Amino acid sequence: MRRAQTALEYLFMMAAALILVAITLRVILNSVGEINKVVTEYITTIRQNIIENL
C-alpha cells in the first residue's frame, strides 16, 4: 500500500511540475511575441523617418 501511495505522490508532483513548465513556456512565448511586435513597429517607424529625410 505504501508503494502505491508513493507512486501516486510522485505522479502528482510530476503533474504539478509539468503545469509549472507549461505556464512558464506560455509566459515566455507571449513575451517574445510582444517584443517582436514592438521591435517590428520601431523598425517601421525608423524606416519611414529615414525615407522622409532622404
mmCIF file as gemmi writes it, N, C-alpha and C atoms, coordinates in Angstrom:
data_model
loop_
_atom_site.group_PDB
_atom_site.id
_atom_site.type_symbol
_atom_site.label_atom_id
_atom_site.label_alt_id
_atom_site.label_comp_id
_atom_site.label_asym_id
_atom_site.label_entity_id
_atom_site.label_seq_id
_atom_site.pdbx_PDB_ins_code
_atom_site.Cartn_x
_atom_site.Cartn_y
_atom_site.Cartn_z
_atom_site.occupancy
_atom_site.B_iso_or_equiv
_atom_site.pdbx_formal_charge
_atom_site.auth_seq_id
_atom_site.auth_asym_id
_atom_site.pdbx_PDB_model_num
ATOM 1 N N . MET Axp A 1 ? 0.82 -1.198 0 1 0 ? 1 A 1
ATOM 2 C CA . MET Axp A 1 ? 0 0 0 1 0 ? 1 A 1
ATOM 3 C C . MET Axp A 1 ? 0.86 1.256 0 1 0 ? 1 A 1
ATOM 4 N N . ARG Axp A 2 ? 1.958 1.214 0.757 1 0 ? 2 A 1
ATOM 5 C CA . ARG Axp A 2 ? 2.84 2.392 0.831 1 0 ? 2 A 1
ATOM 6 C C . ARG Axp A 2 ? 3.475 2.685 -0.52 1 0 ? 2 A 1
ATOM 7 N N . ARG Axp A 3 ? 3.812 1.621 -1.263 1 0 ? 3 A 1
ATOM 8 C CA . ARG Axp A 3 ? 4.427 1.813 -2.566 1 0 ? 3 A 1
ATOM 9 C C . ARG Axp A 3 ? 3.452 2.493 -3.535 1 0 ? 3 A 1
ATOM 10 N N . ALA Axp A 4 ? 2.187 2.112 -3.478 1 0 ? 4 A 1
ATOM 11 C CA . ALA Axp A 4 ? 1.185 2.726 -4.338 1 0 ? 4 A 1
ATOM 12 C C . ALA Axp A 4 ? 0.994 4.201 -3.965 1 0 ? 4 A 1
ATOM 13 N N . GLN Axp A 5 ? 1.015 4.49 -2.671 1 0 ? 5 A 1
ATOM 14 C CA . GLN Axp A 5 ? 0.862 5.876 -2.23 1 0 ? 5 A 1
ATOM 15 C C . GLN Axp A 5 ? 2.055 6.71 -2.69 1 0 ? 5 A 1
ATOM 16 N N . THR Axp A 6 ? 3.257 6.146 -2.607 1 0 ? 6 A 1
ATOM 17 C CA . THR Axp A 6 ? 4.453 6.856 -3.055 1 0 ? 6 A 1
ATOM 18 C C . THR Axp A 6 ? 4.395 7.123 -4.556 1 0 ? 6 A 1
ATOM 19 N N . ALA Axp A 7 ? 3.947 6.139 -5.325 1 0 ? 7 A 1
ATOM 20 C CA . ALA Axp A 7 ? 3.829 6.317 -6.776 1 0 ? 7 A 1
ATOM 21 C C . ALA Axp A 7 ? 2.804 7.392 -7.108 1 0 ? 7 A 1
ATOM 22 N N . LEU Axp A 8 ? 1.701 7.408 -6.384 1 0 ? 8 A 1
ATOM 23 C CA . LEU Axp A 8 ? 0.674 8.422 -6.62 1 0 ? 8 A 1
ATOM 24 C C . LEU Axp A 8 ? 1.186 9.817 -6.273 1 0 ? 8 A 1
ATOM 25 N N . GLU Axp A 9 ? 1.916 9.929 -5.175 1 0 ? 9 A 1
ATOM 26 C CA . GLU Axp A 9 ? 2.505 11.22 -4.807 1 0 ? 9 A 1
ATOM 27 C C . GLU Axp A 9 ? 3.498 11.677 -5.87 1 0 ? 9 A 1
ATOM 28 N N . TYR Axp A 10 ? 4.28 10.763 -6.396 1 0 ? 10 A 1
ATOM 29 C CA . TYR Axp A 10 ? 5.237 11.083 -7.448 1 0 ? 10 A 1
ATOM 30 C C . TYR Axp A 10 ? 4.514 11.592 -8.7 1 0 ? 10 A 1
ATOM 31 N N . LEU Axp A 11 ? 3.404 10.939 -9.065 1 0 ? 11 A 1
ATOM 32 C CA . LEU Axp A 11 ? 2.649 11.367 -10.238 1 0 ? 11 A 1
ATOM 33 C C . LEU Axp A 11 ? 2.07 12.762 -10.044 1 0 ? 11 A 1
ATOM 34 N N . PHE Axp A 12 ? 1.579 13.061 -8.845 1 0 ? 12 A 1
ATOM 35 C CA . PHE Axp A 12 ? 1.057 14.394 -8.574 1 0 ? 12 A 1
ATOM 36 C C . PHE Axp A 12 ? 2.165 15.442 -8.632 1 0 ? 12 A 1
ATOM 37 N N . MET Axp A 13 ? 3.335 15.112 -8.127 1 0 ? 13 A 1
ATOM 38 C CA . MET Axp A 13 ? 4.46 16.054 -8.21 1 0 ? 13 A 1
ATOM 39 C C . MET Axp A 13 ? 4.871 16.282 -9.663 1 0 ? 13 A 1
ATOM 40 N N . MET Axp A 14 ? 4.883 15.242 -10.457 1 0 ? 14 A 1
ATOM 41 C CA . MET Axp A 14 ? 5.223 15.374 -11.87 1 0 ? 14 A 1
ATOM 42 C C . MET Axp A 14 ? 4.18 16.22 -12.594 1 0 ? 14 A 1
ATOM 43 N N . ALA Axp A 15 ? 2.914 16.021 -12.273 1 0 ? 15 A 1
ATOM 44 C CA . ALA Axp A 15 ? 1.851 16.812 -12.9 1 0 ? 15 A 1
ATOM 45 C C . ALA Axp A 15 ? 2.007 18.286 -12.534 1 0 ? 15 A 1
ATOM 46 N N . ALA Axp A 16 ? 2.297 18.567 -11.261 1 0 ? 16 A 1
ATOM 47 C CA . ALA Axp A 16 ? 2.481 19.957 -10.836 1 0 ? 16 A 1
ATOM 48 C C . ALA Axp A 16 ? 3.68 20.577 -11.544 1 0 ? 16 A 1
ATOM 49 N N . ALA Axp A 17 ? 4.757 19.824 -11.679 1 0 ? 17 A 1
ATOM 50 C CA . ALA Axp A 17 ? 5.949 20.332 -12.354 1 0 ? 17 A 1
ATOM 51 C C . ALA Axp A 17 ? 5.654 20.611 -13.826 1 0 ? 17 A 1
ATOM 52 N N . LEU Axp A 18 ? 4.923 19.734 -14.471 1 0 ? 18 A 1
ATOM 53 C CA . LEU Axp A 18 ? 4.582 19.936 -15.889 1 0 ? 18 A 1
ATOM 54 C C . LEU Axp A 18 ? 3.673 21.147 -16.071 1 0 ? 18 A 1
ATOM 55 N N . ILE Axp A 19 ? 2.754 21.36 -15.143 1 0 ? 19 A 1
ATOM 56 C CA . ILE Axp A 19 ? 1.885 22.538 -15.222 1 0 ? 19 A 1
ATOM 57 C C . ILE Axp A 19 ? 2.714 23.808 -15.086 1 0 ? 19 A 1
ATOM 58 N N . LEU Axp A 20 ? 3.658 23.821 -14.146 1 0 ? 20 A 1
ATOM 59 C CA . LEU Axp A 20 ? 4.522 24.991 -13.978 1 0 ? 20 A 1
ATOM 60 C C . LEU Axp A 20 ? 5.365 25.243 -15.226 1 0 ? 20 A 1
ATOM 61 N N . VAL Axp A 21 ? 5.881 24.185 -15.83 1 0 ? 21 A 1
ATOM 62 C CA . VAL Axp A 21 ? 6.665 24.331 -17.059 1 0 ? 21 A 1
ATOM 63 C C . VAL Axp A 21 ? 5.798 24.887 -18.182 1 0 ? 21 A 1
ATOM 64 N N . ALA Axp A 22 ? 4.565 24.403 -18.292 1 0 ? 22 A 1
ATOM 65 C CA . ALA Axp A 22 ? 3.663 24.88 -19.341 1 0 ? 22 A 1
ATOM 66 C C . ALA Axp A 22 ? 3.343 26.364 -19.142 1 0 ? 22 A 1
ATOM 67 N N . ILE Axp A 23 ? 3.099 26.762 -17.908 1 0 ? 23 A 1
ATOM 68 C CA . ILE Axp A 23 ? 2.815 28.176 -17.627 1 0 ? 23 A 1
ATOM 69 C C . ILE Axp A 23 ? 4.025 29.032 -17.964 1 0 ? 23 A 1
ATOM 70 N N . THR Axp A 24 ? 5.204 28.575 -17.573 1 0 ? 24 A 1
ATOM 71 C CA . THR Axp A 24 ? 6.427 29.322 -17.854 1 0 ? 24 A 1
ATOM 72 C C . THR Axp A 24 ? 6.649 29.47 -19.36 1 0 ? 24 A 1
ATOM 73 N N . LEU Axp A 25 ? 6.469 28.397 -20.093 1 0 ? 25 A 1
ATOM 74 C CA . LEU Axp A 25 ? 6.634 28.461 -21.553 1 0 ? 25 A 1
ATOM 75 C C . LEU Axp A 25 ? 5.634 29.414 -22.183 1 0 ? 25 A 1
ATOM 76 N N . ARG Axp A 26 ? 4.406 29.407 -21.697 1 0 ? 26 A 1
ATOM 77 C CA . ARG Axp A 26 ? 3.398 30.311 -22.258 1 0 ? 26 A 1
ATOM 78 C C . ARG Axp A 26 ? 3.773 31.768 -22.008 1 0 ? 26 A 1
ATOM 79 N N . VAL Axp A 27 ? 4.24 32.076 -20.797 1 0 ? 27 A 1
ATOM 80 C CA . VAL Axp A 27 ? 4.647 33.444 -20.482 1 0 ? 27 A 1
ATOM 81 C C . VAL Axp A 27 ? 5.825 33.863 -21.353 1 0 ? 27 A 1
ATOM 82 N N . ILE Axp A 28 ? 6.797 32.973 -21.514 1 0 ? 28 A 1
ATOM 83 C CA . ILE Axp A 28 ? 7.972 33.293 -22.325 1 0 ? 28 A 1
ATOM 84 C C . ILE Axp A 28 ? 7.57 33.524 -23.781 1 0 ? 28 A 1
ATOM 85 N N . LEU Axp A 29 ? 6.728 32.658 -24.325 1 0 ? 29 A 1
ATOM 86 C CA . LEU Axp A 29 ? 6.322 32.805 -25.728 1 0 ? 29 A 1
ATOM 87 C C . LEU Axp A 29 ? 5.503 34.07 -25.933 1 0 ? 29 A 1
ATOM 88 N N . ASN Axp A 30 ? 4.623 34.4 -24.989 1 0 ? 30 A 1
ATOM 89 C CA . ASN Axp A 30 ? 3.864 35.647 -25.111 1 0 ? 30 A 1
ATOM 90 C C . ASN Axp A 30 ? 4.794 36.852 -25.053 1 0 ? 30 A 1
ATOM 91 N N . SER Axp A 31 ? 5.782 36.809 -24.173 1 0 ? 31 A 1
ATOM 92 C CA . SER Axp A 31 ? 6.731 37.918 -24.05 1 0 ? 31 A 1
ATOM 93 C C . SER Axp A 31 ? 7.544 38.078 -25.33 1 0 ? 31 A 1
ATOM 94 N N . VAL Axp A 32 ? 8.01 36.989 -25.889 1 0 ? 32 A 1
ATOM 95 C CA . VAL Axp A 32 ? 8.779 37.05 -27.127 1 0 ? 32 A 1
ATOM 96 C C . VAL Axp A 32 ? 7.921 37.61 -28.263 1 0 ? 32 A 1
ATOM 97 N N . GLY Axp A 33 ? 6.661 37.214 -28.314 1 0 ? 33 A 1
ATOM 98 C CA . GLY Axp A 33 ? 5.761 37.742 -29.332 1 0 ? 33 A 1
ATOM 99 C C . GLY Axp A 33 ? 5.556 39.244 -29.195 1 0 ? 33 A 1
ATOM 100 N N . GLU Axp A 34 ? 5.383 39.711 -27.961 1 0 ? 34 A 1
ATOM 101 C CA . GLU Axp A 34 ? 5.209 41.154 -27.726 1 0 ? 34 A 1
ATOM 102 C C . GLU Axp A 34 ? 6.478 41.925 -28.094 1 0 ? 34 A 1
ATOM 103 N N . ILE Axp A 35 ? 7.628 41.387 -27.709 1 0 ? 35 A 1
ATOM 104 C CA . ILE Axp A 35 ? 8.899 42.04 -28.047 1 0 ? 35 A 1
ATOM 105 C C . ILE Axp A 35 ? 9.055 42.11 -29.563 1 0 ? 35 A 1
ATOM 106 N N . ASN Axp A 36 ? 8.728 41.037 -30.246 1 0 ? 36 A 1
ATOM 107 C CA . ASN Axp A 36 ? 8.819 41.011 -31.707 1 0 ? 36 A 1
ATOM 108 C C . ASN Axp A 36 ? 7.919 42.074 -32.325 1 0 ? 36 A 1
ATOM 109 N N . LYS Axp A 37 ? 6.702 42.211 -31.805 1 0 ? 37 A 1
ATOM 110 C CA . LYS Axp A 37 ? 5.758 43.2 -32.328 1 0 ? 37 A 1
ATOM 111 C C . LYS Axp A 37 ? 6.279 44.619 -32.121 1 0 ? 37 A 1
ATOM 112 N N . VAL Axp A 38 ? 6.795 44.901 -30.931 1 0 ? 38 A 1
ATOM 113 C CA . VAL Axp A 38 ? 7.303 46.237 -30.63 1 0 ? 38 A 1
ATOM 114 C C . VAL Axp A 38 ? 8.514 46.566 -31.492 1 0 ? 38 A 1
ATOM 115 N N . VAL Axp A 39 ? 9.418 45.615 -31.648 1 0 ? 39 A 1
ATOM 116 C CA . VAL Axp A 39 ? 10.613 45.843 -32.462 1 0 ? 39 A 1
ATOM 117 C C . VAL Axp A 39 ? 10.224 46.069 -33.92 1 0 ? 39 A 1
ATOM 118 N N . THR Axp A 40 ? 9.267 45.314 -34.421 1 0 ? 40 A 1
ATOM 119 C CA . THR Axp A 40 ? 8.81 45.49 -35.805 1 0 ? 40 A 1
ATOM 120 C C . THR Axp A 40 ? 8.219 46.882 -36.01 1 0 ? 40 A 1
ATOM 121 N N . GLU Axp A 41 ? 7.404 47.337 -35.053 1 0 ? 41 A 1
ATOM 122 C CA . GLU Axp A 41 ? 6.832 48.686 -35.162 1 0 ? 41 A 1
ATOM 123 C C . GLU Axp A 41 ? 7.927 49.746 -35.11 1 0 ? 41 A 1
ATOM 124 N N . TYR Axp A 42 ? 8.913 49.547 -34.254 1 0 ? 42 A 1
ATOM 125 C CA . TYR Axp A 42 ? 10.017 50.502 -34.142 1 0 ? 42 A 1
ATOM 126 C C . TYR Axp A 42 ? 10.812 50.567 -35.444 1 0 ? 42 A 1
ATOM 127 N N . ILE Axp A 43 ? 11.093 49.403 -36.017 1 0 ? 43 A 1
ATOM 128 C CA . ILE Axp A 43 ? 11.842 49.36 -37.274 1 0 ? 43 A 1
ATOM 129 C C . ILE Axp A 43 ? 11.063 50.059 -38.381 1 0 ? 43 A 1
ATOM 130 N N . THR Axp A 44 ? 9.749 49.846 -38.421 1 0 ? 44 A 1
ATOM 131 C CA . THR Axp A 44 ? 8.915 50.503 -39.431 1 0 ? 44 A 1
ATOM 132 C C . THR Axp A 44 ? 8.975 52.018 -39.268 1 0 ? 44 A 1
ATOM 133 N N . THR Axp A 45 ? 8.896 52.488 -38.034 1 0 ? 45 A 1
ATOM 134 C CA . THR Axp A 45 ? 8.956 53.928 -37.775 1 0 ? 45 A 1
ATOM 135 C C . THR Axp A 45 ? 10.306 54.508 -38.188 1 0 ? 45 A 1
ATOM 136 N N . ILE Axp A 46 ? 11.388 53.843 -37.823 1 0 ? 46 A 1
ATOM 137 C CA . ILE Axp A 46 ? 12.73 54.31 -38.184 1 0 ? 46 A 1
ATOM 138 C C . ILE Axp A 46 ? 12.893 54.319 -39.707 1 0 ? 46 A 1
ATOM 139 N N . ARG Axp A 47 ? 12.388 53.283 -40.355 1 0 ? 47 A 1
ATOM 140 C CA . ARG Axp A 47 ? 12.476 53.197 -41.813 1 0 ? 47 A 1
ATOM 141 C C . ARG Axp A 47 ? 11.74 54.364 -42.47 1 0 ? 47 A 1
ATOM 142 N N . GLN Axp A 48 ? 10.554 54.665 -41.959 1 0 ? 48 A 1
ATOM 143 C CA . GLN Axp A 48 ? 9.794 55.804 -42.514 1 0 ? 48 A 1
ATOM 144 C C . GLN Axp A 48 ? 10.526 57.107 -42.283 1 0 ? 48 A 1
ATOM 145 N N . ASN Axp A 49 ? 11.141 57.295 -41.11 1 0 ? 49 A 1
ATOM 146 C CA . ASN Axp A 49 ? 11.904 58.514 -40.839 1 0 ? 49 A 1
ATOM 147 C C . ASN Axp A 49 ? 13.101 58.646 -41.768 1 0 ? 49 A 1
ATOM 148 N N . ILE Axp A 50 ? 13.759 57.547 -42.037 1 0 ? 50 A 1
ATOM 149 C CA . ILE Axp A 50 ? 14.912 57.592 -42.94 1 0 ? 50 A 1
ATOM 150 C C . ILE Axp A 50 ? 14.466 57.957 -44.351 1 0 ? 50 A 1
ATOM 151 N N . ILE Axp A 51 ? 13.359 57.373 -44.807 1 0 ? 51 A 1
ATOM 152 C CA . ILE Axp A 51 ? 12.866 57.672 -46.154 1 0 ? 51 A 1
ATOM 153 C C . ILE Axp A 51 ? 12.451 59.14 -46.268 1 0 ? 51 A 1
ATOM 154 N N . GLU Axp A 52 ? 11.817 59.676 -45.216 1 0 ? 52 A 1
ATOM 155 C CA . GLU Axp A 52 ? 11.381 61.071 -45.232 1 0 ? 52 A 1
ATOM 156 C C . GLU Axp A 52 ? 12.585 62.036 -45.258 1 0 ? 52 A 1
ATOM 157 N N . ASN Axp A 53 ? 13.694 61.651 -44.642 1 0 ? 53 A 1
ATOM 158 C CA . ASN Axp A 53 ? 14.849 62.531 -44.558 1 0 ? 53 A 1
ATOM 159 C C . ASN Axp A 53 ? 15.752 62.438 -45.777 1 0 ? 53 A 1
ATOM 160 N N . LEU Axp A 54 ? 15.476 61.575 -46.703 1 0 ? 54 A 1
ATOM 161 C CA . LEU Axp A 54 ? 16.322 61.442 -47.895 1 0 ? 54 A 1
ATOM 162 C C . LEU Axp A 54 ? 16.033 62.515 -48.903 1 0 ? 54 A 1
